[in-house]
């Protein structure tokens, strides 16, 4: 049966539960998770702790929550600061949560020229490690994998982890799409996660669960995080039905990520052939492109507003806007024919204006 998500390229969050997932959800056993008595949530948490090589895990509603709970749980006595990528989700897309929830200064930095990821030397140069009263000492470094669909090299992650830990600073990974990095590289989730004091792994993006993200770390850290989750209003009761969706997604949808990556490469190559420029390399399931060099019949310039309006006539959803740059995101409910349709109507539009 066709889902409304089949032609939706806006994000991998737009998927809807399959019939099989929904049936699996309603058949699970539930309890009160604030009392730590939901057996399905406990099973998910135990499973996630095991595959990441961490001692414990905590199931939360969103990846924003797992990130913000992690940050607040790591930070000790203020004043303190957090170093992260300027493009990172924790800095740009979580509504100022680091400042709001943790009262922390944020030192957002960019990779050095020629790199799509932060490097140990850049992070070291931006950490505050002395006791000068003019500055807020760095207590946490956050990195993200994947970021804009690009994979953070494990060798560099290891260098950063060794550096940060040698300075007595903690390190957190926003691994919302770490599943994609693992599938694309063949590097296990555990090998990635062992480099961090805590990791956030989302279940509702590429994996296609309706709700949920899991935070992993030490037992002491997760005990603190559970308390902070309660402060944030994140304590829930019979949420095992949502945890069961996450377990189902890992079992049944994780193998589909490879196909999503293949679809992304097909789209990227097709757009380049039509004159588009890639803004980021399509390592995984995202295609970032710019149409500033694309000329439409009549000499009109390309904008995402025009492009999204044209695609909408064919039932395809993408984000609009007056910018010439855009993003296409693949997920397990986008079939090959949707990818082919998008490229075909784009080609016809550029050639004929229709």
C-alpha positions, 0 to 999 in steps of 0.5 A, a space after each residue: 500500500 502506498 504511503 503519503 511519504 513515498 514522494 516526500 523528500 523533505 526529511 527522513 522524519 516524514 515516514 509513517 508506521 507500516 501496518 506491520 510496525 503498528 501491529 507489533 506496537 499494539 501487541 507489546 507489554 507495557 508498564 510505568 517507565 517513571 517507575 522503570 517498570 515498562 518491560 519493552 522500554 527496558 528491553 530497548 534500553 538494554 539492547 542499545 546499551 549492549 550494541 553501543 558498548 555502554 553501561 546503560 541507556 535512556 529512552 526519550 521522546 526526541 533527539 533534541 531531548 537526548 542531546 539536551 539532557 546529555 549536555 545538562 547532565 555532563 555540565 557541572 559547576 558553572 561557569 562552563 562552555 561547550 565547543 561544537 561545530 557551528 553547523 551542528 544541530 545542537 547549536 543551530 536547530 535546538 532553539 538555543 537549548 544549550 543556553 536555555 537549559 544549561 546556562 552554558 556559553 557555546 563556542 561554535 567553530 568551523 572546520 579548517 579550509 578543505 575539510 568537511 569535519 572538525 579536526 583535533 587541532 581546531 578543537 584544541 585551539 578553541 577549548 578554554 582550559 585555564 582558570 582565567 576569570 574572563 572565560 568560561 572553561 570548556 567542560 564538554 565537546 559535542 560533535 555530530 555524525 553524520 552532519 549534512 549527510 557527510 560521514 565524520 572519519 573514525 580516525 579523526 574522531 579517535 584523535 579528538 576523543 583522545 585529546 578531549 579526554 586527556 584534558 579532563 573534558 567530556 565528549 558527546 556525540 549527536 549520532 541521530 544518523 549514526 546508523 547511516 554512517 555505520 551502514 555506509 562504512 561498515 564500522 560498527 555502532 559500538 566502535 563509533 560509540 566507544 569514543 564518547 562519554 555519551 551518544 544520542 541515537 535517533 529512531 525516528 529519522 532514517 529508521 522510520 520509527 514514529 517517535 524516539 531517541 536513545 541516550 547511552 552512557 555510564 550507569 552514573 551518567 544515565 541515572 543523572 540523565 533520568 533525573 534531568 529528563 524528569 526535570 524537562 517533563 520527559 518522564 513518561 508512563 506506558 511508552 513501551 508501544 513507542 519503544 517497540 516501534 524502535 526495536 521493530 525499526 532497528 530489526 526491519 528498517 535498518 537494512 534498508 539504509 543501504 538502498 537509501 544511500 544508493 538512491 541519494 547517489 542516483 539523485 546526486 549524479 542526475 542533478 549534476 548532469 542537469 547543471 546543479 552543483 553539489 554543496 556536500 558530498 552524498 555520503 549517505 541519504 542526503 543530497 544538498 545542491 545548488 541550482 544557481 547555474 541552472 537556467 530555465 527557459 526564458 532566462 529565469 533563474 532557479 529558486 527552490 520556490 519555483 522548483 517545489 511548486 513544479 514538483 508539487 504538481 507531480 505529487 512530490 514534496 520538497 522544501 521551497 524558499 527564495 534560495 537557489 540551494 536545497 536538500 533532498 532526503 531519502 528514507 525507506 518509504 521512497 521507492 525507486 520510481 519516486 527517484 526516477 520521477 523526480 529526475 525526469 520531471 526536473 529534466 523536462 522542466 529545465 528543458 521545456 519550462 513545463 
